[in-house]
Amino acid sequence: MKKMLLAACCAGLAFNASAEGVDVATHAVEHAHPAYEGFYYGAGIYAEKLGLKGDYIATNERSGNIFNRETTTLGGTILVGFGKKMPSNQFYAGIEVGYDFGSNSNMTEMDKIQTTHTGGTFTVYDVHAKRVGSVPNVAIRLGYVDCHSKMLSYLKVSGKWSKASVTHESRVGATAALASTLPLTTLTASVSGITPAVAIGVEKAFGKKGTIRSELEYTFGRSNTVTAANGNSSVKAYKKDTIAFRTVLCYNVKIGR
């Protein structure tokens, strides 16, 4: 019986020591590293693969793809946010506003010729595709903090505002009459607006107030169709789904204690 009581006491002491160790480690992280607790701001870089596509749809003449291009771009990013660990000191929630700034993309395909099905005429057309590199966003982050490694693993859901368009300019006439004097028909389909995005990432605290994060983000595409006033033709623009990788250095400012 004495041996059983002694074993129980030892087990209790070991459990209490372990719990106290966790509390001490958590307490030390909270006081030495304001990360994940309060306001923060940061700056970094990103790489993104993006694409634009355009289709032309005609009731009595020609239809098909008129533009399809993908490219990888590099840019910078800045952000500000606020986050807080839950009472358990493990689960994390935060909100942030970010701004990606890259170069604008202006892509043009000129003097493309296609024969139509009406009266032996044919069409000369140009395609102008544009994408604005400045993309603001608002995001919510939910994650889990490992107090021993000072690392946050998180899921980020955001809404991103972007601007892009595909413009189709065409002239239709007889073979010998195709010149700049022919009437010009212009249709522009814009795919500007808010699109949803999701990202997964990890963030590591270092020093007193610094963190560094890396994340992989997927942004959903969108499309829009614009029809000519006479109803005979339409242009459909697609902003394709994109994938981006982002690395950001952050500085944390703890409030309160």
Secondary structure, 3 states (H helix, E strand, C coil): CHHHHHHHHHHHHHHHHHHHHHHHHHHHHHHHCCCCCEEEEEEEEEEEEEEEEEEEEECCCCCEEEEEEEEEEEEEEEEEEEEEECCCCCEEEEEEEEEEEECCEEEEEEEEEEECCCCCCEEEEEEEEEECCEEEEEEEEEEEEECCCCEEEEEEEEEEEECEEEEEEEEEECHHHCCCCCCCEEEEEECCEEEEEEEEEEEEEECCCEEEEEEEEEECCEEEEEECCCCCEEEEEEECCEEEEEEEEEEEECCCC
